[in-house]
Amino acid sequence: MSSGSEPFIIRQALAYRESPRAERGILAHVRAIPHATDTGRFVVLHDAAESMLDDLHERYMVERRESKELLGAEEALVRMVRLIPRTPAAGPLAVAFTDFPGLMVRLGRWWAEALPACGCAECGEDPAELIGVLRGQVSALVEGGLWERVRRGVGGSWFETRLIGVGLSARREGPLTSRDARDARRCGFAAPVQWAPWPFRPLGA
């Protein structure tokens, strides 16, 4: 299984209409949107994520790691916070704080979420709703609602991931390189992996 310390990579899932081109980088894709206005309204996502990470670290037996990492080949370093449960059966959480401002969130090995997904005026993404998405998805991970596996398909291997929580039931899949597929199988994802709930921190610990 994943140790939670792999390089942070957002992989395309079929749920997305278009993925950022790797050679431009994820943040460059967002900045290139011509109608992205009043982006400062998304700074509340950083505040919400900080509060959520602090709360999770206090309540659950997890290791907190902070670093500076690249989200794309041509991107500047961004702050990355990882919460890695003490039991390897539970899925890790990684949150990148982008300078858009926004968040790149990864649950387990493949479930990835960009908040906001676009940021343009036409999409009209509501920061309050995005905070709800963040909390809902992370809560589903913590409660053991994430399922992932590698499967062989026409033309290659694919990842498949499902997330189930309160008011949430979603499925995503996407292609894997041969190298990523082999690595995932070595880590135990040839068979479906149901991540376990996070262990609570003992009272007074």
Steps between C-alpha positions, in 0.01 A plus 500: 500500500594863472721651768349841435835650405495460121543812283173689479358439153153589379394232253212547262176326583211457257285719720695803377425648161860605439824449685780757532777434251797360689752713316326819615433395857177501696524853634591636157182342369297685763677832443439471124122515546405839348202565726654415839407807704480583871714198579562638847161366607654151502750582775242371750582152367846532652353602835253210496770248406735624774226464762400156370858369499561624853179336621577169331852495643362554850227237473668216312823301523675648199843630414505854362761582236552839337717572199538709186419309183437546129153444356626518143823501305497879454337601828640675802523310826180491706438410861393139547350352818460125535318310773608137506310263731710292739339187358592425136150361442357855514529737206728807504391858435703762313404868462693746283446872558523668159560871446187537280384482790356152511560141606612179336378209711589132472333220694667161505695430182287635215201701616591861411300820525585853385320771700395705313487286188502808276465834677347693210203734534281288273533191718415707807642251748391589854784485754257390771386206287861409422576490873208260534647281225838500677355404836264241355767319300757504778238378748422208267870408488536521878194278550634230266291583194776494235549198270772474233646248257692450175330320213609401154309657214515530124835654418643498850434524873259732678447608857151486646401676820172541687416730789195449719398719793208693643315639198786392275542212258738549208721296270797603286747325275789591274793357304832402656843477346653153497745609768227639728289188451788268592582709806136499611475124465817453705338715769195274515252670269461208258209401724253762625621693804241623748678755718428459871364775727758721667584396859397748769765652722469374860354748745773700667761399240 
